[in-house]
Amino acid sequence: MLLLLSVSLIKAEGKGDREKVNSLIKKANLLRNSERNEEAVKYARKALIISRRSGYRDGLIKSFLALGEAYYYLSIEDPSLRSQSIKYFRKYLEFVKQDKNLKEISYTYNVIGILYRREGKYYEALKSYYSSLEFARRIKDSETMYKRISSASYNIAYLFHNIGLYNRALKYYKISLIQEKKLKRKEEIARALGNIALIHRKLGNYKVALKDTKEALKYAKEAGDFYQQTTFLNNIGYIYLTMKEFKKSLIYHRQALRLARGKNFEDMFPYIYSGLGELYYKTHKYKKARIYLLRALENDTHDDPDLERPLYRSLANTFIALNDMKQAKKYFNEYRKYMETRYSPQFFEKIEKLITTLENREKQTEIQLLNSEKRRRELVIKLFLLGSVVLIVLLLWIYFRYRAKQKMNRYLDKISRHDPLTGLSNRRDVLEKLEVEKKRTQRTGRPFVVVLCDIDDFKEVNDTYGHRGGDVVLKGVAEIFKSNLRREDIVGRWGGEEFIIVLCETSLGGAKQAIEKIRAIVEKTPFIYKKHKINITLTFGMCEYRSGFSIETCINLADEALYQGKESGKNRIESISLPS
């Protein structure tokens, strides 16, 4: 086929520039499909030169696309070529935008997003993915629309997953899953389900994670996809490990290892070794744990935070258990360095602003497409990083040897459950405590009330006094909560300027009295920042929990009540009861 194209290329020299360009592009595409991308670049460049000289617009479009795709595949081996791929895809994007080719616009934004993500430029990647999704929703052909929405949503979810914004990741994985079920593509359904299960595991929903992973495994088997089967067997092993069912965990990890070895899936080895290492650590077989964790590190060729973050931390814990504090310090420093490099506070601030901007734009698009469908703004979850204090504490742990291990574990558990700014429980800690309260209510019949509250017009505080002024207000509000709630009550930071309160063994009437007291105190209390007095108010939404309903339903109704309070003028308390 290549020989025939070469002959046609020679003949084309006398037939005019357009025929020359088309012959060059055909050969470039054929070479790219044969994984001969360097040669493909040469032919596409020739086509580009002729197209520019002759003003052949279609030739320019085809040349830019061919060069973008050839450099895309070359950049997998040589990351320095990613900028070249982005350059040519952006030039291609200019033309398809002029032609209003929604399919190609969505495709191009999506590919550019993938290249930015591989560069570690998550802000630019997310912006491109959202643009891809926005244009995908306008495509008229249903099948193409489903494919483009699925691809863009999956990539958005994958990025959120990597940076720890798990609830946002879950939302977009589910959007991808819906599209794949419409397309009936079993491999892609399995992939989306598997990632949804991973998010549920991160959020502590282990039974849901186990159910979804087993369903994903079923789809992978039906599709004959052995690679995904290996992945899901290993993930089931992880879930059983988290549930402390160590025998079942070992069975599934070993099944995954056998399949990976049999099919020579070398890139799966670090994940499987890491799982076995964590399993042996949990069962106090520290020498075996060390062997498998180090194997995982040696075999790691990925750039996957879900692998590398826990791997460094597990190695640090294992060496502490083996009283090798030098190695423990080394791997904990690697863990800290990894976190500081990839997840700086400035990075999250930039991402949060982009998410707010793009999701507001997405909401406007959906309103136009779906004729007035209302969507509330989602909470922006702030994450925190381990700072230099962790290193200081680690040095103290090394000094105290055996006692150091216990201190480290206590400290890590604390920071994983508390908001670093206010010292209140974080979302994860509150949800775990709510499960305890739910069981208590089922046992005793005594109710509890879930309260969500939001600082009114908090954006104006940040705009006027800056984020430090806003932080002073957040900490001040947290202190008022701590001072005016009972010891048995639960209070946490739900996200951004929103807090959650759980009034234990309290009816809705009693809750209203307690919350009204807090509302009035906050309204009268100025918060001092650089000699400025900052006055704020709070709006509250509440719902009394009853047996037979889920915690999620109760929280959602409290959130709806909060929304009603905002709509009704703010600085007030609203409540919604569970249905009879």
C-alpha positions in Angstrom: 0.0 0.0 0.0 2.9 2.4 0.9 4.5 1.6 -2.5 1.4 2.5 -4.4 1.0 5.7 -2.5 4.7 6.6 -3.3 3.9 6.0 -7.0 0.8 8.2 -6.8 2.9 10.9 -5.0 5.4 11.0 -8.0 2.6 11.3 -10.5 1.0 14.0 -8.4 4.0 16.3 -8.9 2.6 17.3 -12.2 -1.0 17.5 -11.2 -1.1 20.6 -9.1 -0.6 21.6 -5.5 -3.9 20.3 -4.2 -3.3 16.8 -5.5 0.3 16.8 -4.1 -1.0 17.9 -0.7 -3.7 15.2 -0.6 -1.2 12.5 -1.6 1.3 13.7 1.1 -1.5 13.7 3.8 -2.7 10.2 2.8 0.9 8.9 3.1 1.4 10.7 6.4 -1.8 9.2 7.9 -0.9 5.7 6.6 2.6 6.0 8.2 1.0 7.2 11.5 -1.3 4.2 11.5 1.8 2.0 11.0 3.4 3.7 14.0 6.0 5.3 11.8 5.3 8.7 13.2 8.7 10.4 12.5 8.2 9.7 8.8 4.6 10.9 9.1 5.9 14.2 10.4 8.1 14.7 7.3 5.3 14.1 4.9 2.8 16.3 6.8 5.4 19.1 7.0 5.8 18.9 3.2 2.0 19.1 2.8 1.9 22.1 5.1 4.6 24.0 3.2 2.8 23.4 -0.2 -0.6 24.4 1.4 0.8 27.6 2.8 2.5 28.5 -0.5 -0.7 27.9 -2.6 -3.2 29.1 0.0 -4.9 25.7 0.0 -7.1 26.0 3.1 -8.2 22.3 3.3 -4.6 21.3 3.0 -3.7 23.5 6.0 -6.4 21.9 8.1 -5.4 18.4 7.2 -1.7 19.1 7.7 -2.2 20.7 11.1 -4.3 17.6 12.2 -1.7 15.1 10.8 1.2 16.9 12.6 -0.8 17.2 15.9 -1.6 13.5 15.9 1.9 12.4 14.8 3.6 14.5 17.5 0.9 13.2 20.0 2.1 9.6 19.6 5.8 10.6 19.4 5.4 12.5 22.7 4.5 9.3 24.5 8.1 8.3 24.2 9.6 11.8 24.1 7.6 14.2 26.4 9.5 17.2 25.0 7.4 16.9 21.9 4.1 17.6 23.7 4.4 21.3 23.1 4.7 20.6 19.3 1.5 18.5 19.4 -0.4 21.2 21.3 0.9 23.9 18.9 -0.5 22.1 15.8 -3.7 21.0 17.5 -4.4 24.6 18.4 -3.9 25.7 14.8 -6.2 22.9 13.7 -8.7 24.1 16.4 -8.8 27.6 14.9 -10.0 26.3 11.5 -12.6 23.8 12.9 -14.0 26.6 15.0 -14.4 28.8 11.9 -16.2 25.9 10.3 -18.3 25.3 13.4 -17.4 21.6 13.3 -18.6 20.6 16.8 -17.4 17.1 16.6 -13.8 18.1 15.8 -13.8 21.0 18.2 -14.8 18.7 21.1 -12.2 16.1 20.0 -9.4 18.7 19.7 -10.0 20.3 23.1 -10.1 16.8 24.6 -6.7 15.8 23.1 -5.1 19.1 24.1 -6.4 18.5 27.7 -4.7 15.1 27.7 -1.4 16.6 26.6 -1.7 19.3 29.3 -2.5 16.7 32.0 0.6 14.7 31.0 2.6 17.9 31.3 1.3 18.3 34.9 -0.6 21.4 33.9 -3.9 20.5 35.5 -5.4 24.0 35.3 -5.0 24.1 31.5 -6.1 20.5 31.2 -9.3 21.0 33.1 -10.1 24.1 31.1 -9.7 22.2 27.8 -11.8 19.2 29.1 -14.6 21.5 30.1 -14.5 23.2 26.6 -14.6 19.7 25.0 -17.7 18.8 27.1 -19.4 22.1 26.4 -19.1 21.6 22.6 -19.9 17.8 22.8 -23.3 18.6 24.2 -24.2 20.6 21.1 -23.5 17.8 18.6 -26.6 16.7 16.8 -25.6 13.1 16.0 -26.6 11.1 19.1 -23.9 8.4 18.9 -21.1 10.9 18.4 -22.5 13.2 21.1 -22.5 10.3 23.6 -18.9 9.3 22.7 -17.6 12.9 23.1 -19.5 13.5 26.3 -18.3 10.3 27.7 -14.6 10.9 26.8 -14.6 14.5 28.1 -16.4 13.6 31.3 -14.1 10.7 32.0 -11.0 12.9 31.6 -12.5 15.5 33.9 -13.3 12.8 36.5 -9.8 11.3 36.1 -8.1 14.7 36.8 -10.3 15.4 39.8 -9.6 11.8 41.0 -5.8 12.5 40.7 -5.9 15.7 42.8 -8.3 14.2 45.4 -11.5 16.0 44.6 -13.4 12.7 44.9 -17.0 13.9 44.9 -16.5 15.9 41.8 -14.7 12.9 40.2 -17.7 10.7 41.1 -20.1 13.1 39.4 -18.3 13.0 36.1 -17.5 9.3 36.1 -21.3 8.8 36.5 -21.9 11.0 33.5 -19.4 8.9 31.5 -21.1 5.7 32.6 -24.5 6.9 31.5 -23.2 7.6 28.0 -21.4 4.3 27.7 -24.6 2.4 28.7 -26.4 4.2 25.9 -23.6 3.1 23.5 -23.5 -0.5 25.0 -19.7 -0.5 25.0 -18.9 -3.1 27.6 -15.2 -2.4 28.0 -15.9 1.3 28.6 -18.8 0.5 31.0 -16.4 -1.7 32.9 -13.8 1.1 33.0 -16.3 3.7 34.3 -17.8 1.4 36.9 -14.3 0.5 38.1 -13.4 4.1 38.6 -16.7 4.8 40.4 -15.9 2.0 42.7 -12.4 3.5 43.4 -14.0 6.7 44.4 -16.5 5.0 46.7 -13.5 3.2 48.3 -11.8 6.6 48.8 -15.0 8.0 50.4 -15.3 5.0 52.8 -18.3 3.4 51.0 -16.7 0.0 51.0 -19.8 -2.2 50.3 -20.8 0.0 47.4 -17.2 -0.1 46.1 -17.2 -3.9 46.3 -20.5 -4.2 44.5 -19.5 -1.8 41.7 -16.1 -3.5 41.2 -17.6 -6.9 41.0 -20.1 -5.6 38.4 -17.2 -4.0 36.5 -15.4 -7.4 36.6 -18.4 -9.0 35.1 -18.5 -6.5 32.1 -14.7 -7.0 31.6 -15.1 -10.8 31.4 -18.0 -10.4 28.9 -15.8 -8.1 26.8 -12.9 -10.5 27.0 -10.7 -7.7 28.4 -8.1 -9.5 30.5 -6.2 -6.3 31.4 -9.3 -4.8 33.1 -10.0 -8.1 34.8 -6.5 -8.0 36.4 -7.2 -4.4 37.5 -10.5 -5.2 39.1 -9.3 -8.4 40.8 -6.5 -6.3 42.4 -9.0 -3.5 43.4 -11.3 -6.1 45.1 -8.2 -7.2 47.0 -7.7 -3.6 48.1 -11.3 -3.2 49.2 -11.2 -6.4 51.3 -7.9 -5.1 52.8 -9.6 -1.9 53.9 -12.5 -3.9 55.3 -9.9 -6.0 57.3 -10.9 -9.2 55.5 -7.3 -10.2 55.0 -7.8 -13.8 53.7 -10.1 -12.6 51.0 -7.8 -9.8 50.2 -4.8 -12.2 49.7 -6.9 -14.5 47.4 -7.8 -11.6 45.0 -4.4 -10.0 45.0 -2.9 -13.4 44.1 -5.5 -14.0 41.4 -4.5 -10.6 39.9 -0.8 -11.4 40.1 -1.3 -14.8 38.3 -3.3 -13.2 35.5 -0.8 -10.3 35.2 2.1 -12.7 34.9 0.2 -15.0 32.5 -0.7 -12.1 30.2 2.6 -10.2 30.8 0.8 -7.1 32.0 4.1 -5.6 33.5 2.5 -2.2 34.2 0.1 -3.9 36.6 2.9 -5.3 38.8 3.5 -2.1 40.9 -0.2 -1.9 41.8 -0.4 -5.6 42.8 2.9 -5.5 44.7 1.7 -2.4 46.5 -1.5 -4.1 47.5 0.4 -7.2 48.8 2.8 -4.9 50.6 0.0 -3.1 52.4 -1.7 -6.4 53.2 1.5 -7.8 54.8 2.0 -4.5 56.7 -1.6 -4.7 58.1 -1.0 -8.3 59.2 2.3 -7.3 60.9 4.5 -9.3 58.4 6.8 -6.3 58.0 9.7 -8.0 56.2 7.3 -9.3 53.5 5.7 -5.9 53.4 9.0 -4.3 52.7 9.9 -6.8 49.9 6.6 -6.2 48.0 6.5 -2.4 48.6 10.1 -2.0 47.3 9.2 -4.2 44.3 6.3 -1.9 43.6 8.6 1.1 43.6 11.1 -0.6 41.4 8.4 -1.5 38.8 6.7 1.8 38.9 6.8 3.5 35.5 3.5 5.4 36.0 2.6 8.9 37.0 -0.3 7.9 39.1 -1.0 9.6 42.5 -3.2 6.7 43.5 -0.1 4.5 43.4 2.7 6.8 44.4 1.2 8.7 47.3 0.2 5.6 49.4 3.3 3.8 48.3 5.8 6.3 49.8 3.7 6.5 53.0 3.4 2.7 53.3 7.2 2.4 52.9 7.7 5.0 55.7 5.4 3.1 58.0 6.9 -0.2 57.2 10.5 1.0 58.0 9.2 2.5 61.2 7.8 -0.9 62.2 11.2 -2.4 61.4 13.0 0.3 63.5 14.9 1.5 60.4 14.4 5.2 61.0 16.8 6.3 58.3 14.8 4.6 55.6 11.5 5.8 57.2 12.7 9.4 57.1 13.8 8.9 53.4 10.4 7.7 52.2 8.4 10.1 54.3 10.5 13.0 52.8 9.7 11.5 49.4 6.0 11.5 50.3 6.1 15.1 51.6 8.1 16.3 48.5 5.6 14.6 46.2 2.7 16.4 47.9 4.3 19.8 48.0 5.4 19.6 44.4 2.1 18.5 42.9 -0.5 20.0 45.3 0.5 23.4 46.5 -2.2 25.7 48.1 -1.8 28.1 45.1 -2.5 25.2 42.7 -5.8 24.4 44.5 -6.8 28.0 44.7 -6.3 28.3 41.0 -8.2 25.1 40.3 -11.1 26.1 42.6 -11.5 29.4 40.8 -11.5 27.6 37.4 -14.0 25.1 38.6 -16.3 27.8 39.8 -16.0 29.8 36.5 -16.3 26.8 34.2 -19.2 25.1 36.1 -21.1 28.4 36.1 -20.6 28.5 32.3 -21.7 24.9 32.1 -24.8 25.6 34.1 -25.7 28.5 31.7 -25.3 26.1 28.7 -27.5 23.5 30.3 -30.2 26.1 31.1 -30.2 27.1 27.4 -30.3 23.4 26.2 -32.8 22.1 28.7 -35.1 25.2 29.1 -34.7 26.5 32.7 -33.4 23.4 34.5 -32.2 24.7 37.9 -28.9 23.6 39.3 -27.4 24.7 42.6 -23.8 25.6 42.8 -21.7 22.7 44.1 -19.6 23.0 47.1 -15.9 23.7 46.5 -13.9 21.3 48.7 -10.7 22.7 50.0 -7.9 20.3 50.5 -4.8 20.7 52.6 -1.3 19.6 52.4 1.2 18.3 55.0 3.5 21.1 55.9 6.9 21.5 57.5 5.4 20.7 60.9 5.0 17.1 59.7 8.7 16.9 59.1 9.5 18.3 62.5 7.1 15.7 64.1 8.7 13.0 62.0 12.2 13.9 63.4 10.7 13.7 66.9 9.3 10.3 66.0 12.7 9.1 64.8 14.3 10.3 68.1 11.8 8.4 70.2 11.9 5.2 68.0 9.2 2.8 69.2 7.0 5.6 70.7 7.5 7.5 67.4 5.5 4.9 65.5 2.5 5.4 67.7 2.8 9.2 67.6 3.0 9.2 63.9 -0.1 7.1 63.5 -2.1 9.3 65.9 -1.0 12.4 64.2 -1.8 11.2 60.7 -5.2 10.0 61.8 -5.9 13.4 63.3 -5.0 15.4 60.2 -6.9 13.1 58.0 -10.0 13.8 60.0 -9.8 17.5 60.8 -9.8 20.7 58.8 -6.4 22.4 59.1 -7.7 26.0 59.2 -10.5 25.7 61.8 -9.5 22.5 63.7 -13.1 21.2 63.1 -13.9 17.8 61.9 -13.7 17.4 58.1 -16.3 15.9 55.8 -14.9 12.3 56.2 -14.9 12.5 60.0 -18.4 14.0 60.2 -19.8 11.3 57.9 -18.3 8.5 60.0 -19.7 10.0 63.2 -23.1 10.4 61.5 -23.1 6.6 60.8 -22.6 6.1 64.6 -25.4 8.5 65.4 -27.7 6.7 62.9 -27.1 3.3 64.6 -27.7 4.9 68.0 -31.0 6.4 66.8 -32.0 3.0 65.4 -31.2 1.4 68.7 -32.7 4.0 71.1 -35.3 5.7 69.0 -34.0 9.2 70.0 -33.7 11.6 67.1 -30.8 13.8 66.0 -30.8 16.9 63.8 -28.5 17.6 60.9 -27.8 21.3 60.4 -26.0 22.9 57.4 -25.0 26.5 57.6 -23.4 28.9 55.2 -21.7 32.3 55.8 -23.8 34.9 53.9 -22.0 36.9 51.2 -18.7 35.4 52.1 -17.3 36.3 48.7 -17.6 40.0 49.6 -15.5 39.4 52.7 -12.7 37.7 50.6 -13.0 40.5 47.9 -12.7 43.2 50.6 -10.2 41.8 53.1 -8.5 39.1 51.1 -8.3 35.4 51.9 -6.5 36.0 55.2 -9.4 38.1 56.3 -11.8 35.4 55.2 -9.7 32.9 57.2 -10.1 35.0 60.3 -13.9 34.9 59.9 -13.9 31.1 59.3 -11.8 30.5 62.4 -13.9 32.9 64.5 -17.2 31.2 63.4 -15.7 27.8 64.3 -14.7 29.1 67.8 -18.3 30.3 68.4 -19.6 26.9 67.4 -17.2 25.1 69.8 -18.1 27.5 72.6 -21.9 27.2 72.3 -22.5 23.6 71.4 -22.5 20.6 73.8 -19.6 18.3 74.0 -21.6 15.4 72.5 -22.6 17.5 69.5 -20.7 17.2 66.2 -19.5 20.2 64.2 -17.4 20.2 61.1 -16.3 22.2 58.1 -18.4 20.9 55.1 -16.5 22.8 52.5 -15.5 26.4 51.7 -17.6 28.7 53.8 -20.2 25.9 54.7 -20.3 24.1 58.0 -22.3 21.1 59.3 -23.6 20.6 62.8 -25.2 17.4 64.2 -27.3 18.0 67.4 -27.3 14.6 69.1 -30.4 13.2 70.9 -32.3 16.4 70.0 -35.6 17.1 68.3 -36.2 19.7 65.6 -37.8 22.1 68.2 -34.8 21.9 70.5 -32.4 22.3 67.6 -34.1 25.5 66.5 -33.6 27.0 69.9 -29.9 26.0 70.1 -29.2 27.2 66.5 -31.1 30.5 67.0 -28.8 31.3 69.9 -25.7 30.8 67.7 -27.2 32.8 64.9 -27.8 35.7 67.2 -24.3 35.6 68.7 -22.7 35.5 65.2 -24.8 38.4 64.0 -23.7 40.6 67.0 -20.0 39.5 67.0 -17.6 41.5 64.9 -14.4 39.7 63.7 -11.2 41.8 63.9 -8.7 41.7 61.1 -6.0 44.4 60.9 -8.1 46.8 63.0 -11.1 46.2 60.7 -14.4 45.0 62.2 -16.0 42.4 59.9 -19.7 41.7 60.5 -21.3 38.6 59.0 -24.5 36.6 59.3 -25.3 32.9 58.9 -28.1 31.1 57.2 -29.1 27.6 58.5 -31.0 24.7 57.0 -31.9 21.7 59.1 -33.6 18.3 59.0 -34.4 15.8 61.8 -33.2 12.3 61.1 -35.5 9.3 61.5 -34.9 5.6 61.2 -35.6 4.1 57.8 -33.9 6.9 55.9 -30.3 7.3 54.7 -28.0 9.9 56.0 -27.5 11.2 52.5 -31.3 11.9 52.2 -31.2 13.9 55.5 -28.2 15.9 54.5 -29.8 16.7 51.1 -33.0 17.9 52.8 -30.9 20.1 55.1 -29.1 21.5 52.1 -32.5 22.2 50.4 -33.6 24.0 53.6 -30.4 26.1 53.5 -31.1 26.9 49.9 -34.6 28.1 50.8 -33.1 30.2 53.6 -30.8 31.9 51.1 -33.6 32.5 48.7 -35.8 33.9 51.5 -33.4 36.7 52.5 -30.5 35.0 54.4 -29.6 35.3 58.1 -32.4 32.9 59.1 -33.2 29.3 60.0 -35.2 27.0 57.7 -36.1 23.3 58.2 -37.5 20.5 56.1 -38.9 17.3 57.5 -38.4 13.8 56.2 -41.5 12.4 54.5 -43.8 10.3 56.7 
